[in-house]
Amino acid sequence: MQPQYGYTTKASQEGNLHLLRTTDITSGIINWNNVPFCTENPSDIKKYILSDGDIVISRAGSIGISHLLKNPKRSVFASYLIRFRPLIDKYFFYYFLKSPFYWKQISEKKLGIAVQNINASKLRQIELQLPPLPEQNRIVAKIEELFSELDFAMASLQTAQQQLKVYRQAVLKDAFEGKLTAAWREQQQQQQTSEVSETSEVFDADALLKKIKEERERHYQEQLAEWERACQEAEKVGGKKPVKPKRNREIESLNEEEVSKLPISYSGQIYVKLSEFSEIIGGVTKGRKLENRKVKSFPYLRVANVQDGYLDLKEIKYIDIPVEEFVKYKLEFGDVLYTEGGDKDKLGRGTIWKDEIADCIHQNHIFRARPFENIISSLYLAYYSQTRTAKNYFFEKAKQTVNLASINLTILSNLPVPICSILEQNKIVQEIESRFSVTEKLEETIEQSLLHAEALRQSILKRAFAGKLVPQDPNDEPAEKLLEWIKKGGK
C-alpha cells in the first residue's frame, strides 16, 4: 500500500482529463462539474489515472482530509494529494482515516508553521491496528449499520431545522399582514370613544402619514440647527463649512408595479419607503490614503459580522479613520444594519445593533438605517427586513453577476416598509418574539442533538479501531498472515 504523489500541472476549464485537487474533496462529495481539467496531460497517464477504490489524502491546506473514489470520471490527481491503493478492505481503511486515532497521529506528524503540510514519509509512519480480513469486514458492516441509523436520525433533525425556518417565515408573513394583531385591533376599536385619542391613530392611515411628515420636518430642523452650529465652529477656527442639509422632498407614493408585488395593506397600515422615515448611510471605505490627517483606531463591523437576524461578534477587527469622521460612522443603539451583498444569502440582511461593542463603526459594505423612533420601532423594522417580501425585493433589484448579488444605497432607500402605529408595532414585535422564543429553544435542542450525533459517530469509530465494536472470531485467519501477504505486495 505505497503512497504516491500526484501530478503537477496547471488547471484549465477545458480539456479531456480531469485534475482532482484538495479543494474538490474537502466537502466530502466530489462535484465533477467543478473539477477542472489538466492544462497538459501527463506523458504516463496510467501512473496517475484514478480508479474505483483509490483513496486520496490531502497533504497541504486541509491536511489529512481523505476521499474514497467511487466510479470516478476520467481523471488524475494533483500534486497536493497523495494516493493509496489499499491491499486491505478499502472501507476499513477509509473509516480509519475518519477516526480519532488517525487524526491524533496527523496532528502529531504535520510539518511547517505558516503553511502546514504532511508528506508520504510521515503518512507511512501512521500506525493502524490490523485485524484479520474477516474481522475488518465485520467492523465495516457494523460501522455502516450504526452510521445508517445515525444518518437517519440526523436527517430527521435537519428536516426539523428546515421546518422551523419555514415556520419563522410564516410567523413573519402573518405578522406584517396584520393577522397576528387582528384580534387586538378589534379590541382597540371597541374601546375607542367618540373622543379622539392616541389609539385612534391605530386605524387611521391619514394620521400615520401626517405623523411621518411631521417627524421628517422635526428631523430636518435638528439637522439644520446642527449645521448652523458646525458653521459657527468652522468660522471660529477658519475651517471649511459643512454642506447644508437638503430639505425633505414630498413623500413619494409607491407606483402600481411596486404595490403589485406587496401584500395588500390592511386598515391602519400604509407602505412607505425606508428613506422617508430613517437616515441611511454607507460605512467606512478601507484602504484610503490618510497621510497628514489625525486618525484613531476603532472597532468596525464587516459583512461576516452581520448575519440574518443576529450578529456574529467572535472576531472584531479595527480600522484607522480620521477623528472627525467618528461621529458620522458611530453606531447607535437601535440602528438597523443591512449588508450590501455577496452570495445570495448575504443580500440585505437586516439586523439590529444594541451597543454590543463601545465606539463601533461599520465598513462600506454595510449600510446603516437609523429609524425615526416616533415613527417606527427598530425591532419592528429589523424583523420586517427578514421577511420573504423584503428579501425578494432586494434580490429582484440587486445587481447580479455569477453567484453574486449586491444592492446600493438607492435600492435600500426605496425598500417599501409597512407602517402602522407604534402601539401596533410593539404588539406585532411582542407576538413575533413570543413565538420565536419557542423556536429558538427547539433550534438549540436540535443543534445540541446534531453535535451529540457527530460525537457519537466519532465514538463508534474509536471503538471500532480499538477492537471493541465487534467480537473476534478465533476461526479467522491470523492477522500475521495478512501482514505477510501485504509485505509481499498482495501476492
C-alpha positions, -999 to +999 in steps of 0.1 A: +000+000+000+026+025-012+017+062-011+020+081-044+023+118-050+001+134-076+007+151-110+019+187-113+002+208-139-020+239-141-057+236-140-078+245-171-115+250-177-112+229-209-097+196-216-103+158-217-087+148-184-099+160-150-074+172-124-087+163-089-074+188-063-076+192-025-104+217-028-125+192-047-126+167-018-129+189+013-167+189+014-169+150+013-186+149-020-169+154-054-189+176-078-172+166-111-188+196-128-165+218-107-133+197-111-111+214-137-090+197-164-053+194-169-036+221-190-012+194-201-018+157-198+009+135-182+030+115-206+024+085-184-013+087-177-015+052-163+007+063-134-017+089-122-051+078-135-077+074-107-096+042-103-126+029-083-114+022-047-085+046-048-081+067-016-066+102-019-053+122+011-046+160+012-010+168+022-014+206+024-041+230+032-068+208+046-041+184+059-053+148+063-087+151+046-093+120+026-118+107+000-126+072-013-131+073-051-163+056-064-165+053-102-145+085-108-146+103-141-115+100-163-091+119-141-057+122-124-049+136-090-030+168-084+004+172-066-011+182-032-029+149-030-013+115-021-029+083-034-033+050-017-045+017-032-054-003-001-045-040+000-068-044+029-106-038+030-108-003+014-138+007+035-119-004+067-090+019+057-114+047+047-132+046+080-098+045+098-090+078+081-121+094+098-112+080+132-097+099+162-067+075+161-058+088+126-064+125+134-043+123+166-014+110+146-019+135+118-018+163+144+015+150+158+032+144+124+022+175+103+051+198+094+055+236+088+043+267+106+030+292+081+019+266+056+014+233+073+018+200+053+024+163+056+045+141+033+043+105+022+071+095+046+051+108+076+019+092+064+037+059+061+045+061+098+009+062+109+000+031+129-031+011+123-041-020+144-048-045+117-072-073+124-078-103+102-096-096+069-129-112+080-129-091+112-123-060+090-154-069+070-174-073+102-162-040+116-171-022+084-206-038+083-212-028+120-199+008+114-222+011+083-252-003+102-247+022+131-239+051+108-271+044+088-291+048+120-272+080+128-277+094+093-314+087+095-316+105+129-295+134+117-316+138+085-348+139+107-332+166+128-321+186+098-356+184+083-369+197+116-344+226+114-357+235+079-393+232+091-386+257+119-371+281+093-403+278+073-424+283+104-404+315+113-411+329+078-448+320+082-449+339+115-433+370+099-457+368+070-487+367+093-473+395+115-468+420+088-501+412+070-519+420+103-531+385+111-513+383+145-528+415+157-563+412+141-580+404+174-560+432+192-571+458+166-607+447+170-604+451+208-589+485+204-617+496+181-643+485+207-625+505+234-624+537+214-647+565+223-660+593+201-633+614+216-601+615+196-574+595+215-540+581+209-554+548+199-575+563+171-543+566+151-541+528+151-567+527+124-561+560+106-537+558+077-540+596+070-530+603+106-500+580+102-489+598+070-493+632+088-472+620+117-444+608+093-443+642+076-442+660+110-413+637+122-394+643+090-397+680+094-386+678+130-356+657+120-347+682+093-348+711+117-325+693+141-301+687+112-303+724+102-296+735+138-266+712+140-254+725+106-256+761+119-236+752+150-210+735+128-207+765+106-201+788+136-174+765+148-158+764+114-158+802+112-140+804+146-111+782+135-111+792+099-122+758+088-143+745+059-181+748+064-201+716+061-227+711+034-261+724+042-287+696+047-313+693+020-349+699+027-371+669+026-390+662-006-426+653-005-433+616+004-434+596-029-463+572-033-455+537-045-463+531-081-486+504-094-458+479-101-443+484-066-477+479-050-485+448-070-455+430-055-465+437-019-491+420+004-523+440+005-523+465+033-550+464+059-569+493+076-544+514+096-513+503+076-495+521+048-464+513+028-437+539+029-401+538+015-374+533+041-357+566+034-389+585+043-386+577+080-349+569+086-314+583+080-294+559+058-257+559+052-229+537+039-198+529+060-161+535+060-141+526+030-109+506+036-076+513+021-079+551+019-048+573+020-049+592+053-015+609+053-013+642+072-047+635+089-052+629+126-065+593+128-077+569+155-083+532+155-119+520+161-136+485+161-157+481+129-183+456+116-177+436+084-202+416+064-191+385+082-203+400+115-238+408+102-258+376+099-295+371+091-312+384+123-282+383+146-246+395+149-216+372+150-190+392+170-165+364+177-139+382+155-138+420+155-112+440+135-100+476+139-096+503+113-080+538+113-102+567+104-099+605+106-110+616+141-136+639+127-154+611+109-161+591+140-194+608+148-207+601+113-200+564+114-205+556+150-233+530+155-260+538+180-284+516+198-314+508+176-296+512+142-306+486+117-277+471+097-280+459+061-254+440+041-245+452+006-243+416-008-220+389-019-237+354-020-274+354-024-280+347+013-259+377+023-280+402+005-297+429+026-295+411+059-314+432+084-300+431+119-304+454+149-275+470+167-277+470+205-244+487+215-227+453+219-193+470+214-184+505+225-174+531+199-181+507+170-183+518+134-191+499+101-174+494+068-188+505+034-202+470+026-227+475+054-254+502+053-269+517+085-305+528+088-314+549+118-352+550+121-371+580+134-381+564+167-415+582+169-424+566+135-411+531+136-396+506+162-361+494+153-371+459+162-402+461+140-380+472+111-354+446+117-380+418+117-396+431+086-362+431+069-361+394+075-394+386+057-396+369+024-412+401+009-381+422+018-357+395+007-374+391-026-373+429-031-336+430-025-329+401-048-350+414-076-335+449-075-299+437-069-271+440-095-262+403-102-232+385-116-223+348-115-232+336-080-231+372-066-255+399-060-253+434-045-276+463-035-267+500-033-279+529-012-307+538-037-321+503-037-321+502+001-336+536+004-365+526-018-374+494+002-412+496+008-420+491+045-455+486+060-461+512+087-487+511+114-490+529+147-462+525+173-488+508+195-494+481+170-458+478+160-449+470+196-477+445+197-465+428+165-430+426+179-444+410+211-463+384+191-433+376+169-410+372+199-433+351+219-434+326+190-397+329+182-387+322+218-402+287+214-385+281+181-352+293+195-353+267+223-362+240+198-334+251+175-309+249+203-321+214+213-318+203+176-283+218+174-272+201+206-286+168+193-267+171+160-235+178+179-242+147+201-248+126+169-215+137+155-197+129+188-214+095+187-201+089+152-165+095+165-172+073+195-182+045+171-150+049+151-129+050+183-145+017+195-141+002+160-104+008+158-097-001+194-111-036+186-142-031+208-170-028+183-174-064+171-164-097+187-133-115+175-136-149+159-109-175+167-116-191+134-104-161+115-070-164+097-044-147+119-036-111+112+001-121+109-006-139+076-024-109+063+006-087+072+029-111+055+007-110+024+007-072+024+045-071+027+047-092-004+026-066-022-006-086-021+009-115-040 
